[in-house]
Amino acid sequence: MAAACVIGGYEFVNAGIDGDLAWNVLARIGDVVRCEPDIVTLLVGSNDVVATSSAFLEKMYRRLQRLPHVPTLGWYTQSVDGILTRLQSQTSARIAVLDIPLIGEDLNSAMNHRVDSYNQALRRVAAAHAVECLPLHDRLTTLLPAAHDPPPYTARVGPVIRASLSHHVLRRSWDQISTANGLAALTDHVHLNDRAAAHAAALVTDFITADPQKAP
């Protein structure tokens, strides 16, 4: 688990790991429980969606993430349910989930229709646990300009590698990389740029600072 950092009087621990599916998070949720958190925000699902989008990606994710069986929407739902059950039974934390961001910026693509179906399932699980679902997906769609014609998402790792090198070696901002790639909210069709990340941070900040006595 990543080292903790203190910002604005709050101690944050980033327990996310690149490439994880919800099942991987459930398998190591004990690490989060042992932190005795006051608040937990959960953002997981993009890799679950991508892993079900083709036979090649399914095979790749099963090998890299050592998945015990074929990833499905039902398995994602069960894993999120397990995560929330563990957190609610083993901690006293206030919990929120963030819905899954877009994958590629064509909202009419098959991939984003798949994202929509996963978000519908995520919201049902959150509601069953009386956990707030923060509307990250809808916030990000507001960043897409009218008549936006983005390049298609191809599920290749090249754009991710190039974006990382451009940021860490050439010192370009995530927004600059995003613009150069013809995108408005994402850097490489998957990861958030600075503008999009600011929306995620605002949603989490509002949740953290909200009076729990006034929560819906």
N, C-alpha and C positions, 0 to 999 in steps of 0.2 A: 504494500500500500504506500502511496506517495506520502512524503513528509508533510506535516501540518504547516500552515502558515496563518498568521494573524493579520486581519484586515478590518479596520474600523471597530476594533474591540471584539470581533468575532474570530474564533479559531476554526479554520476550514481544513478538512481533509478530503483530498480528491482520491476517491477509491476506484475511479474508472480505469480501465485497461483497454487499449486499442484492440479492436477486432472481436471483443467479447460479444456473445449472444446473451440473452436473458438467462439461459441455463448456466452459463459460466458465472454470472453474477450471483445466482442462487447458490452455486457450489462454494463460494467464498464469502457469503454474506455474514458468516461468523466473525470475520475481520471487522466488519462495520459494527456489529453488535458489541464487540469488545471495546470499541471506542466510547461506548455509553453516550451516544449523540443526543443532543436536545432537538435537533432538526435533521431530517434526511430528505434530500431531493434526488429523485431517480430519473435518469434519462437513458433509456435502453430500448433498442428495437431496430435501428437502422441496419445493423448486421444481420438480424433475424430476417428482415425483408429481403436483403440482397441475397442471402443464402438460399432463399427459396425461388429465386428468379430464373435459374437455369441449372441443368444437370451438372455442368462444369463447376459452377460456383458452389453448388451443394457439395460436391465431392471435395473441393478445395477447403471449404469451411469445416467439413467433417474431419479432414485430416489435420488441419492447422489447429483447430480448437478441440480436437479429440472428442467430438460429439458422440454420444452413445447410440444415436439413431438419426433418421432423416429429420431435418428441421421442418416444422409446419406451423401454421397459425395457431392451431390448438396447443401445440407444445409451448409456444411463446406465451400464450395466455396462462397456461398452467404454471410456467416458471415465474411470471410476474405475480400471480396469485401466491405462489410460495414465498417470494421475496417479501411481499407485503404482510403475509401471515407471520413470518419470522420476525420482522421488524416490529409489528404490533404486539406480538406475544412476548418478545424478549427485550424490548426497549420501551421507554416512555416518550419516544421522540414524536414530534409533529412531523407528518410525512406529506410530501407532494410528489406527484409524477409530472414530468413534462412530456407532452405528446411528441411523436416522432417527426423530425423535420422532413422537408422535401428531399427527394433524391433526384438530382437533375432539376432543372427549372421549368420543364414542360409539364404543367399541371394536368394535361390530358394524356400523358404517356401511360403505358401499361404499368410502369414502375410506380408512378405516383398514385394510380388507382389502387395498387397493392398497398402502398403506404396508408391510403385512406381506410382500407379494410382493417389493417393492423391498428390504426388509431381508434377506430370504432370499438374494437375488442379491448384495447387498453382502457378506454373510458368506461366500459362496462365493468371491468375488473376493479378499477379505482372506485367507482360508485358503490360496488358491492362491499368494499372495505371502508366506505365513507372517507375516502382520501381525495383531496383536491387534485384536479388535473389542470395543469397550467397550459394555456393555449399557444404553445410555441409555434406550431405549424401555421396557424392562422396569422400570427404576428409576422412570420417570415413572408407570407404571400403578399403582404402589404408593401414589401420592398420591390416586388416585381413591377416594372413599368408597364404602362398600357402598350398593347401590341408587341409585347416582348417576344422575341424570336431567338431563344437560346440555342446553342449547339446541343446535339443530343447526348444523353448519358449513355456510355457504352460499357460500363462495368469493368473498365481496364484500370490497372494500377498506375499507368504512366502519368496521367494528370496529377495524381496524388503525389508521386515522387517529384515531379517537376515543380509543383507548387511548394513543396517542402524545401527543396533546394533554393528556389527563388527567394523564399523568405529568410532561411537561415544562412545562406551563403551570400546572396546578392542584397540582402537586407531590404527587400521590398515589403511593403505592408500587405496584409491579407486583402485589404480593399483594392490595392493596386493590382494584385495578382488576379483577383476576381474580375475586375474590369478588363484586363488584358485577355482573359478567357471568355469574354462575352457574357459574363454572369453578373447577377445583381445581389444575391444573398449568399452564394456558395463560392468557395475558392476553386474547387476541383470536381464539382457536381455532388459532393458529399459533405465536406466539412464547411463550417460556417465562416464567413468573413467577419471583419471587425463590426460592421453595421449589424449583421445578424446576431453576433455574439452579444452585442449591447442589448438587444431585445431579450435574449435569454437571461442575461444578468439582471435586467430590470424586473422580469417576472419573478426570479428567485429572490431578489431584494425585497420586492413587495410582499412576498410570502413570509420571508424571515421577519420582517418588521411589523407585520400585521398583528393586531391584537387578537389572540386566539379566542377570547371571549366574544368577539364580534364576528367570528368566522361563520360563513353560511352553514 
